[in-house]
Amino acid sequence: MTLINTVKAFLAGNKNETPEGLCPNCWGRQEYQGDFFDAVKREGIDTQNITEKRGWIQAYADQHLSGIKLTQSKPHNTCASCGLKYVDAK
C-alpha cells in the first residue's frame, strides 16, 4: 500500500490507531496524529471527501511521514527512524 493510500485509509477508518505500515512508536512519540489533524483542519480538508486534496495529502505524507515508514523484511519490519523491529502479523 502506498503512503497516500495508507493515509487515506486512516482518515476513512479508526483514527485512534496507527496507520498501517507506519511505526507505532514514532507515530505516538512524535504525535503525528495530532499534528496531522491540526494541518487538515487548517487546510479546511473534508475527511469524508479527501480525493480533491490528494496532492496536499501526498505532499504532507512525503514530508512528514515517509521517515517513519516501516521497512518490510521477513520476519520483522524495521523503523528507519527509531530502529525498533515489529513482527509482521500478516
GUKOL-743337 format. One record per residue: residue number from 1; x, y, z of N, C-alpha, C, O, CB in turn. Coordinates in steps of 0.05 Angstrom, whole numbers, plus 5000, padded with zeros to 4 digits. Last residue first. Glycine has a CB too. Example, Ala and Ser with C-alpha at 12.3 -4.5 7.8 and 13.67 -1.06 7.14 Angstrom:
<atoms>
ATOM | 2 | 5257 | 4955 | 5142 | 5273 | 4979 | 5143 | 5258 | 5001 | 5157 | 5268 | 5023 | 5161 | 5282 | 4988 | 5114
ATOM | 1 | 5264 | 4886 | 5156 | 5246 | 4910 | 5156 | 5264 | 4934 | 5156 | 5285 | 4934 | 5169 | 5226 | 4911 | 5181
</atoms>
This chain:
<atoms>
ATOM | 90 | 5019 | 4792 | 5187 | 5005 | 4781 | 5164 | 5017 | 4756 | 5153 | 5007 | 4745 | 5134 | 5003 | 4801 | 5143
ATOM | 89 | 5050 | 4814 | 5226 | 5027 | 4798 | 5235 | 5012 | 4785 | 5212 | 4994 | 4769 | 5216 | 5008 | 4815 | 5251
ATOM | 88 | 5117 | 4820 | 5232 | 5096 | 4822 | 5212 | 5073 | 4803 | 5219 | 5077 | 4779 | 5218 | 5107 | 4817 | 5183
ATOM | 87 | 5143 | 4848 | 5290 | 5137 | 4824 | 5276 | 5114 | 4829 | 5257 | 5094 | 4841 | 5264 | 5130 | 4801 | 5296
ATOM | 86 | 5186 | 4904 | 5288 | 5159 | 4894 | 5294 | 5155 | 4869 | 5277 | 5162 | 4868 | 5254 | 5137 | 4915 | 5287
ATOM | 85 | 5239 | 4940 | 5317 | 5230 | 4919 | 5299 | 5203 | 4909 | 5308 | 5198 | 4905 | 5332 | 5251 | 4896 | 5297
ATOM | 84 | 5266 | 5007 | 5319 | 5251 | 4985 | 5331 | 5241 | 4966 | 5310 | 5236 | 4974 | 5287 | 5227 | 4995 | 5347
ATOM | 83 | 5292 | 5051 | 5297 | 5305 | 5025 | 5297 | 5290 | 5002 | 5310 | 5301 | 4980 | 5311 | 5331 | 5029 | 5311
ATOM | 82 | 5272 | 5102 | 5288 | 5278 | 5094 | 5316 | 5292 | 5067 | 5318 | 5303 | 5061 | 5339 | 5253 | 5094 | 5332
ATOM | 81 | 5274 | 5106 | 5230 | 5277 | 5129 | 5248 | 5286 | 5120 | 5276 | 5306 | 5131 | 5286 | 5251 | 5144 | 5249
ATOM | 80 | 5264 | 5058 | 5205 | 5290 | 5071 | 5200 | 5295 | 5093 | 5219 | 5318 | 5100 | 5225 | 5291 | 5081 | 5171
ATOM | 79 | 5235 | 5003 | 5234 | 5232 | 5032 | 5230 | 5260 | 5044 | 5227 | 5277 | 5040 | 5244 | 5217 | 5045 | 5254
ATOM | 78 | 5223 | 4939 | 5204 | 5241 | 4957 | 5220 | 5235 | 4986 | 5213 | 5231 | 4993 | 5190 | 5270 | 4950 | 5214
ATOM | 77 | 5192 | 4877 | 5212 | 5191 | 4903 | 5198 | 5206 | 4923 | 5216 | 5202 | 4923 | 5240 | 5161 | 4913 | 5193
ATOM | 76 | 5215 | 4809 | 5209 | 5210 | 4834 | 5223 | 5207 | 4858 | 5204 | 5219 | 4857 | 5182 | 5232 | 4840 | 5243
ATOM | 75 | 5232 | 4764 | 5184 | 5206 | 4763 | 5196 | 5198 | 4789 | 5211 | 5177 | 4790 | 5223 | 5205 | 4740 | 5216
ATOM | 74 | 5227 | 4801 | 5124 | 5218 | 4778 | 5139 | 5239 | 4771 | 5160 | 5262 | 4773 | 5153 | 5213 | 4753 | 5121
ATOM | 73 | 5212 | 4870 | 5116 | 5230 | 4848 | 5113 | 5220 | 4825 | 5131 | 5207 | 4830 | 5151 | 5259 | 4856 | 5121
ATOM | 72 | 5197 | 4936 | 5102 | 5186 | 4909 | 5102 | 5209 | 4888 | 5098 | 5223 | 4890 | 5078 | 5165 | 4905 | 5080
ATOM | 71 | 5204 | 4989 | 5143 | 5218 | 4975 | 5121 | 5209 | 4946 | 5123 | 5213 | 4933 | 5144 | 5249 | 4978 | 5123
ATOM | 70 | 5154 | 5036 | 5159 | 5168 | 5011 | 5166 | 5180 | 4999 | 5141 | 5167 | 4998 | 5120 | 5149 | 4992 | 5180
ATOM | 69 | 5162 | 5106 | 5161 | 5150 | 5083 | 5147 | 5167 | 5059 | 5153 | 5192 | 5060 | 5152 | 5149 | 5088 | 5116
ATOM | 68 | 5181 | 5152 | 5179 | 5172 | 5133 | 5200 | 5159 | 5109 | 5187 | 5146 | 5093 | 5201 | 5153 | 5146 | 5220
ATOM | 67 | 5192 | 5184 | 5136 | 5214 | 5176 | 5153 | 5207 | 5156 | 5174 | 5224 | 5143 | 5185 | 5225 | 5200 | 5167
ATOM | 66 | 5143 | 5198 | 5114 | 5160 | 5178 | 5100 | 5183 | 5168 | 5117 | 5191 | 5145 | 5114 | 5171 | 5190 | 5074
ATOM | 65 | 5116 | 5239 | 5140 | 5112 | 5212 | 5149 | 5130 | 5191 | 5135 | 5132 | 5168 | 5145 | 5084 | 5204 | 5143
ATOM | 64 | 5128 | 5291 | 5121 | 5128 | 5286 | 5150 | 5127 | 5256 | 5157 | 5136 | 5249 | 5179 | 5104 | 5299 | 5161
ATOM | 63 | 5132 | 5293 | 5064 | 5149 | 5310 | 5081 | 5150 | 5300 | 5110 | 5172 | 5301 | 5121 | 5138 | 5338 | 5080
ATOM | 62 | 5094 | 5255 | 5046 | 5122 | 5253 | 5037 | 5141 | 5269 | 5056 | 5163 | 5260 | 5062 | 5125 | 5263 | 5009
ATOM | 61 | 5048 | 5276 | 5070 | 5058 | 5249 | 5078 | 5087 | 5246 | 5070 | 5103 | 5235 | 5085 | 5041 | 5228 | 5064
ATOM | 60 | 5043 | 5325 | 5044 | 5046 | 5324 | 5073 | 5058 | 5297 | 5082 | 5076 | 5296 | 5098 | 5019 | 5329 | 5087
ATOM | 59 | 5037 | 5308 | 4991 | 5060 | 5325 | 4998 | 5065 | 5324 | 5028 | 5088 | 5322 | 5037 | 5055 | 5354 | 4989
ATOM | 58 | 4989 | 5279 | 4995 | 5013 | 5266 | 4986 | 5038 | 5282 | 4994 | 5057 | 5270 | 5004 | 5013 | 5262 | 4956
ATOM | 57 | 4954 | 5320 | 5011 | 4958 | 5298 | 5029 | 4984 | 5283 | 5021 | 5000 | 5276 | 5039 | 4934 | 5278 | 5029
ATOM | 56 | 4955 | 5352 | 4965 | 4963 | 5364 | 4991 | 4970 | 5341 | 5010 | 4991 | 5342 | 5024 | 4941 | 5381 | 5003
ATOM | 55 | 4935 | 5316 | 4927 | 4962 | 5328 | 4924 | 4972 | 5339 | 4950 | 4996 | 5335 | 4957 | 4962 | 5349 | 4903
ATOM | 54 | 4882 | 5306 | 4945 | 4902 | 5285 | 4944 | 4930 | 5296 | 4942 | 4948 | 5285 | 4956 | 4896 | 5267 | 4919
ATOM | 53 | 4836 | 5335 | 4953 | 4861 | 5346 | 4964 | 4883 | 5325 | 4964 | 4901 | 5326 | 4980 | 4856 | 5355 | 4993
ATOM | 52 | 4795 | 5305 | 4932 | 4800 | 5331 | 4920 | 4826 | 5344 | 4930 | 4837 | 5362 | 4917 | 4777 | 5350 | 4925
ATOM | 51 | 4792 | 5261 | 4965 | 4804 | 5258 | 4939 | 4810 | 5284 | 4925 | 4828 | 5286 | 4909 | 4785 | 5242 | 4921
ATOM | 50 | 4766 | 5267 | 5013 | 4793 | 5275 | 5012 | 4806 | 5272 | 4984 | 4829 | 5281 | 4980 | 4809 | 5259 | 5031
ATOM | 49 | 4713 | 5271 | 5041 | 4718 | 5274 | 5013 | 4746 | 5284 | 5008 | 4751 | 5307 | 5001 | 4697 | 5294 | 5000
ATOM | 48 | 4716 | 5267 | 5095 | 4697 | 5249 | 5082 | 4701 | 5250 | 5052 | 4692 | 5232 | 5038 | 4668 | 5256 | 5089
ATOM | 47 | 4749 | 5307 | 5112 | 4759 | 5279 | 5113 | 4740 | 5259 | 5101 | 4748 | 5236 | 5096 | 4765 | 5272 | 5142
ATOM | 46 | 4759 | 5365 | 5080 | 4737 | 5348 | 5089 | 4746 | 5319 | 5089 | 4752 | 5309 | 5067 | 4712 | 5352 | 5071
ATOM | 45 | 4805 | 5414 | 5100 | 4801 | 5389 | 5085 | 4778 | 5373 | 5097 | 4778 | 5368 | 5122 | 4827 | 5372 | 5084
ATOM | 44 | 4826 | 5462 | 5117 | 4798 | 5460 | 5111 | 4791 | 5435 | 5095 | 4773 | 5436 | 5078 | 4788 | 5484 | 5096
ATOM | 43 | 4877 | 5470 | 5135 | 4873 | 5470 | 5106 | 4844 | 5468 | 5098 | 4837 | 5471 | 5074 | 4889 | 5447 | 5093
ATOM | 42 | 4869 | 5464 | 5190 | 4879 | 5489 | 5179 | 4873 | 5492 | 5149 | 4866 | 5513 | 5139 | 4908 | 5493 | 5184
ATOM | 41 | 4855 | 5409 | 5191 | 4836 | 5429 | 5199 | 4843 | 5457 | 5188 | 4826 | 5471 | 5178 | 4834 | 5430 | 5230
ATOM | 40 | 4903 | 5385 | 5175 | 4879 | 5380 | 5159 | 4858 | 5402 | 5166 | 4844 | 5412 | 5148 | 4867 | 5352 | 5166
ATOM | 39 | 4936 | 5402 | 5217 | 4941 | 5411 | 5190 | 4917 | 5407 | 5172 | 4911 | 5425 | 5155 | 4965 | 5396 | 5178
ATOM | 38 | 4912 | 5374 | 5259 | 4914 | 5403 | 5260 | 4918 | 5414 | 5232 | 4906 | 5434 | 5225 | 4936 | 5412 | 5279
ATOM | 37 | 4921 | 5322 | 5242 | 4894 | 5332 | 5243 | 4893 | 5362 | 5246 | 4874 | 5375 | 5236 | 4879 | 5319 | 5266
ATOM | 36 | 4977 | 5320 | 5246 | 4964 | 5315 | 5220 | 4936 | 5327 | 5220 | 4928 | 5341 | 5202 | 4963 | 5285 | 5214
ATOM | 35 | 4986 | 5328 | 5300 | 4996 | 5347 | 5281 | 4982 | 5345 | 5254 | 4976 | 5365 | 5241 | 5026 | 5343 | 5277
ATOM | 34 | 4962 | 5281 | 5321 | 4951 | 5308 | 5327 | 4960 | 5329 | 5308 | 4945 | 5346 | 5300 | 4959 | 5316 | 5355
ATOM | 33 | 4995 | 5242 | 5296 | 4966 | 5241 | 5293 | 4954 | 5269 | 5299 | 4938 | 5279 | 5283 | 4954 | 5220 | 5312
ATOM | 32 | 5047 | 5252 | 5311 | 5039 | 5259 | 5284 | 5009 | 5259 | 5280 | 4999 | 5274 | 5264 | 5052 | 5239 | 5264
ATOM | 31 | 5075 | 5247 | 5360 | 5047 | 5258 | 5359 | 5039 | 5268 | 5332 | 5027 | 5289 | 5329 | 5045 | 5280 | 5380
ATOM | 30 | 5121 | 5222 | 5367 | 5123 | 5247 | 5354 | 5096 | 5261 | 5352 | 5094 | 5284 | 5343 | 5134 | 5243 | 5326
ATOM | 29 | 5100 | 5176 | 5393 | 5121 | 5193 | 5406 | 5122 | 5221 | 5393 | 5124 | 5241 | 5408 | 5148 | 5180 | 5405
ATOM | 28 | 5064 | 5154 | 5355 | 5055 | 5163 | 5382 | 5074 | 5183 | 5394 | 5066 | 5203 | 5405 | 5051 | 5140 | 5400
ATOM | 27 | 5097 | 5144 | 5311 | 5071 | 5157 | 5307 | 5062 | 5169 | 5334 | 5052 | 5192 | 5335 | 5050 | 5137 | 5296
ATOM | 26 | 5140 | 5115 | 5334 | 5144 | 5143 | 5324 | 5118 | 5158 | 5320 | 5117 | 5182 | 5326 | 5160 | 5142 | 5297
ATOM | 25 | 5112 | 5067 | 5347 | 5128 | 5082 | 5366 | 5131 | 5111 | 5358 | 5126 | 5129 | 5374 | 5155 | 5069 | 5370
ATOM | 24 | 5089 | 5049 | 5299 | 5072 | 5057 | 5321 | 5086 | 5074 | 5342 | 5075 | 5092 | 5354 | 5059 | 5033 | 5334
ATOM | 23 | 5109 | 5066 | 5235 | 5119 | 5058 | 5261 | 5101 | 5067 | 5283 | 5097 | 5092 | 5287 | 5148 | 5068 | 5266
ATOM | 22 | 5064 | 5046 | 5183 | 5079 | 5067 | 5197 | 5087 | 5057 | 5225 | 5072 | 5041 | 5237 | 5063 | 5093 | 5199
ATOM | 21 | 5032 | 5006 | 5164 | 5057 | 5010 | 5151 | 5074 | 5031 | 5164 | 5097 | 5035 | 5155 | 5053 | 5016 | 5123
ATOM | 20 | 4970 | 5036 | 5179 | 4984 | 5012 | 5171 | 5010 | 5019 | 5157 | 5011 | 5036 | 5140 | 4966 | 4994 | 5153
ATOM | 19 | 4966 | 5086 | 5230 | 4962 | 5077 | 5202 | 4980 | 5054 | 5195 | 5003 | 5052 | 5204 | 4967 | 5101 | 5183
ATOM | 18 | 4946 | 5071 | 5295 | 4968 | 5078 | 5278 | 4962 | 5069 | 5250 | 4953 | 5046 | 5246 | 4995 | 5066 | 5288
ATOM | 17 | 4881 | 5092 | 5317 | 4901 | 5072 | 5312 | 4923 | 5083 | 5294 | 4919 | 5102 | 5280 | 4889 | 5046 | 5300
ATOM | 16 | 4841 | 5128 | 5318 | 4855 | 5124 | 5343 | 4878 | 5104 | 5340 | 4893 | 5100 | 5359 | 4836 | 5116 | 5365
ATOM | 15 | 4811 | 5130 | 5272 | 4832 | 5150 | 5275 | 4847 | 5148 | 5301 | 4865 | 5164 | 5306 | 4820 | 5177 | 5272
ATOM | 14 | 4789 | 5081 | 5233 | 4792 | 5087 | 5261 | 4816 | 5105 | 5265 | 4839 | 5097 | 5261 | 4795 | 5061 | 5278
ATOM | 13 | 4780 | 5108 | 5166 | 4776 | 5087 | 5187 | 4778 | 5098 | 5215 | 4770 | 5121 | 5221 | 4795 | 5065 | 5183
ATOM | 12 | 4793 | 5149 | 5133 | 4767 | 5137 | 5129 | 4760 | 5117 | 5152 | 4737 | 5111 | 5156 | 4766 | 5122 | 5103
ATOM | 11 | 4845 | 5160 | 5148 | 4825 | 5181 | 5150 | 4797 | 5170 | 5149 | 4779 | 5179 | 5162 | 4828 | 5202 | 5129
ATOM | 10 | 4870 | 5112 | 5134 | 4870 | 5121 | 5162 | 4848 | 5141 | 5166 | 4833 | 5140 | 5186 | 4897 | 5132 | 5170
ATOM | 9 | 4865 | 5113 | 5079 | 4851 | 5092 | 5094 | 4849 | 5099 | 5123 | 4829 | 5094 | 5136 | 4866 | 5065 | 5091
ATOM | 8 | 4898 | 5157 | 5068 | 4870 | 5158 | 5061 | 4854 | 5137 | 5076 | 4832 | 5143 | 5086 | 4866 | 5154 | 5031
ATOM | 7 | 4948 | 5136 | 5086 | 4936 | 5160 | 5099 | 4906 | 5162 | 5093 | 4891 | 5168 | 5111 | 4951 | 5185 | 5091
ATOM | 6 | 4953 | 5094 | 5049 | 4954 | 5089 | 5078 | 4941 | 5112 | 5093 | 4924 | 5107 | 5111 | 4982 | 5084 | 5088
ATOM | 5 | 4955 | 5122 | 5001 | 4932 | 5104 | 5006 | 4930 | 5096 | 5036 | 4908 | 5093 | 5046 | 4935 | 5078 | 4989
ATOM | 4 | 5004 | 5148 | 5008 | 4979 | 5164 | 5005 | 4955 | 5146 | 5010 | 4936 | 5156 | 5023 | 4977 | 5176 | 4977
ATOM | 3 | 5040 | 5105 | 5010 | 5037 | 5122 | 5033 | 5011 | 5139 | 5032 | 4997 | 5142 | 5052 | 5060 | 5141 | 5035
ATOM | 2 | 5012 | 5044 | 4983 | 5028 | 5068 | 4981 | 5022 | 5086 | 5005 | 5002 | 5082 | 5019 | 5022 | 5083 | 4955
ATOM | 1 | 5017 | 4976 | 5000 | 5000 | 5000 | 5000 | 5018 | 5025 | 5000 | 5037 | 5027 | 5016 | 4981 | 5000 | 5025
</atoms>
